[in-house]
Amino acid sequence: MIHGDNPFADDVDSRDPVRRFRGRLSAPVTIITSGSEGERSGLTVSSLIVLEGEPGRVEAVIGPSTDLWDTMEASGRFVVHICTDAHRAMAGVFAGLRPSPGGIFAGIAMSQSEWGPVIEVLENRAYCTYESRREVGYAGVVSASVDRVEIGGLSQPLVYFRGGYHTLD
């Protein structure tokens, strides 16, 4: 990084206090993918809740102006991948923070499932069926049921805290 802080950030006194409060809560870093090979999208998402039950549920906060917002509704399914510290750069690409010549999926080992694109190196996944979405505040909340879960090894999960990526170590 060229600058120590973000030169485009608002002055601390003019920042939204609710956003600043939310920034003090650590959140998991996930990449959500949806769609088919011809029309796929993905986004790094840190605001989500996983609820146990029959079926399990996912509630994810997604921007209504994102491609993912529309792709999830059109396809009716999506995949939630949990990121680790080793995949920090990938999370930055899907968040739109890092360039990726050829698009966000370029150079990533992928397979296509009936729920959407699967990022092979991210082995902790939830395959979800879209149920609804609603705009809330400046964002939107997508509700889904969990159809299937794949659990792999997980050391050094990536978390989002106060505007950046961190690990628990």
C-alpha positions as CSV (number, residue, x, y, z in Angstrom):
1,M,0.0,0.0,0.0
2,I,1.4,3.4,-0.9
3,H,-0.5,5.3,1.8
4,G,-0.6,4.4,5.5
5,D,-4.4,4.9,5.5
6,N,-7.1,5.3,2.9
7,P,-6.7,8.8,1.4
8,F,-10.3,8.7,0.3
9,A,-11.8,7.8,3.7
10,D,-14.2,10.3,5.2
11,D,-13.0,12.3,8.2
12,V,-13.7,10.3,11.4
13,D,-16.2,12.8,12.8
14,S,-18.4,12.6,9.6
15,R,-18.5,8.8,9.4
16,D,-21.8,6.9,10.1
17,P,-21.7,5.8,13.8
18,V,-23.6,2.6,13.0
19,R,-21.1,1.7,10.4
20,R,-18.3,2.4,12.8
21,F,-20.0,0.2,15.5
22,R,-20.4,-2.6,13.0
23,G,-16.7,-2.3,12.0
24,R,-15.8,-3.2,15.6
25,L,-17.5,-6.6,15.3
26,S,-15.3,-9.2,13.7
27,A,-16.9,-11.1,10.9
28,P,-16.1,-14.2,8.8
29,V,-14.8,-13.6,5.3
30,T,-16.7,-15.7,2.7
31,I,-17.0,-15.7,-1.1
32,I,-20.5,-16.3,-2.4
33,T,-20.8,-17.5,-6.0
34,S,-23.9,-18.0,-8.1
35,G,-24.9,-18.7,-11.7
36,S,-23.8,-20.9,-14.6
37,E,-20.6,-20.8,-16.6
38,G,-22.1,-18.3,-19.0
39,E,-23.5,-16.0,-16.4
40,R,-21.7,-16.4,-13.1
41,S,-21.0,-13.8,-10.4
42,G,-19.3,-13.8,-7.1
43,L,-18.7,-11.4,-4.2
44,T,-16.8,-11.3,-0.9
45,V,-19.3,-11.2,1.9
46,S,-18.6,-10.7,5.6
47,S,-22.0,-9.9,6.9
48,L,-23.9,-13.2,7.2
49,I,-25.5,-15.4,9.7
50,V,-25.7,-19.2,9.6
51,L,-28.7,-20.6,11.6
52,E,-29.0,-24.2,12.7
53,G,-32.3,-26.0,12.1
54,E,-34.1,-28.2,9.7
55,P,-33.2,-27.0,7.2
56,G,-30.3,-24.8,8.2
57,R,-30.4,-21.2,7.0
58,V,-28.2,-18.5,5.7
59,E,-29.0,-14.8,5.9
60,A,-26.5,-12.7,3.9
61,V,-26.2,-8.9,3.5
62,I,-25.5,-8.2,-0.1
63,G,-25.6,-4.9,-1.9
64,P,-28.7,-4.5,-4.2
65,S,-26.5,-2.9,-6.9
66,T,-24.2,-5.9,-7.2
67,D,-24.3,-8.5,-9.9
68,L,-24.6,-11.2,-7.3
69,W,-27.9,-9.8,-6.0
70,D,-29.5,-10.4,-9.4
71,T,-27.7,-13.7,-10.2
72,M,-28.8,-15.3,-6.9
73,E,-32.4,-14.5,-7.6
74,A,-32.2,-15.6,-11.3
75,S,-30.4,-18.9,-10.6
76,G,-32.2,-19.7,-7.4
77,R,-29.1,-21.1,-5.8
78,F,-25.6,-20.2,-4.6
79,V,-22.5,-21.4,-2.8
80,V,-20.9,-19.9,0.3
81,H,-17.2,-20.5,0.6
82,I,-15.2,-19.8,3.8
83,C,-11.9,-18.1,3.2
84,T,-8.6,-18.7,5.1
85,D,-5.6,-16.4,5.4
86,A,-4.0,-18.2,2.4
87,H,-6.8,-16.8,0.3
88,R,-6.6,-13.2,1.3
89,A,-5.7,-12.0,-2.2
90,M,-8.7,-13.9,-3.7
91,A,-11.0,-12.3,-1.1
92,G,-9.7,-8.9,-2.2
93,V,-10.4,-9.7,-5.9
94,F,-14.0,-10.8,-5.2
95,A,-14.4,-7.7,-3.0
96,G,-13.3,-5.5,-5.9
97,L,-10.2,-4.3,-4.0
98,R,-7.6,-6.0,-6.2
99,P,-7.4,-6.1,-10.0
100,S,-7.9,-9.4,-11.8
101,P,-7.2,-9.3,-15.5
102,G,-9.7,-11.5,-17.2
103,G,-12.3,-11.1,-14.5
104,I,-12.8,-12.3,-10.9
105,F,-12.8,-16.0,-11.8
106,A,-9.7,-15.9,-14.0
107,G,-7.0,-18.3,-12.9
108,I,-9.0,-19.9,-10.2
109,A,-9.6,-23.7,-10.2
110,M,-13.4,-24.0,-10.5
111,S,-16.0,-26.6,-11.1
112,Q,-19.7,-26.0,-11.8
113,S,-22.3,-27.4,-9.4
114,E,-26.1,-27.2,-9.7
115,W,-25.8,-24.4,-7.0
116,G,-23.2,-22.4,-9.0
117,P,-19.5,-22.1,-9.3
118,V,-17.4,-24.0,-6.7
119,I,-14.0,-22.6,-5.9
120,E,-11.9,-25.8,-5.5
121,V,-9.3,-24.5,-3.0
122,L,-12.0,-23.3,-0.5
123,E,-13.1,-26.6,0.9
124,N,-15.6,-25.4,3.5
125,R,-18.8,-24.7,1.7
126,A,-22.5,-24.4,2.1
127,Y,-24.8,-25.1,-0.9
128,C,-27.9,-22.9,-0.6
129,T,-31.3,-22.5,-2.2
130,Y,-32.4,-18.9,-2.5
131,E,-35.7,-18.1,-0.9
132,S,-36.1,-14.3,-0.8
133,R,-34.4,-10.9,-0.6
134,R,-35.4,-7.6,0.8
135,E,-33.8,-4.2,0.9
136,V,-32.9,-3.1,4.4
137,G,-31.1,0.2,5.1
138,Y,-28.5,0.7,2.5
139,A,-28.1,-3.0,1.7
140,G,-30.2,-6.0,1.2
141,V,-30.7,-9.3,3.0
142,V,-30.8,-12.6,1.1
143,S,-32.5,-15.5,2.9
144,A,-31.7,-19.1,1.9
145,S,-32.0,-22.6,3.1
146,V,-28.8,-24.8,3.3
147,D,-29.1,-27.9,1.2
148,R,-25.7,-29.4,1.7
149,V,-22.4,-28.6,3.6
150,E,-18.9,-29.7,2.9
151,I,-16.4,-29.4,5.7
152,G,-12.6,-29.5,5.3
153,G,-9.6,-28.5,7.3
154,L,-9.6,-24.9,8.5
155,S,-6.7,-23.2,10.1
156,Q,-6.3,-19.5,10.2
157,P,-9.8,-18.4,9.1
158,L,-9.9,-15.0,7.6
159,V,-11.9,-12.4,9.5
160,Y,-12.9,-8.8,8.6
161,F,-12.3,-6.3,11.4
162,R,-12.2,-2.5,11.3
163,G,-11.8,-2.2,7.5
164,G,-9.3,-5.0,6.9
165,Y,-8.6,-8.7,6.8
166,H,-7.1,-10.4,9.9
167,T,-6.6,-13.9,11.3
168,L,-7.5,-15.2,14.7
169,D,-3.8,-15.9,15.6
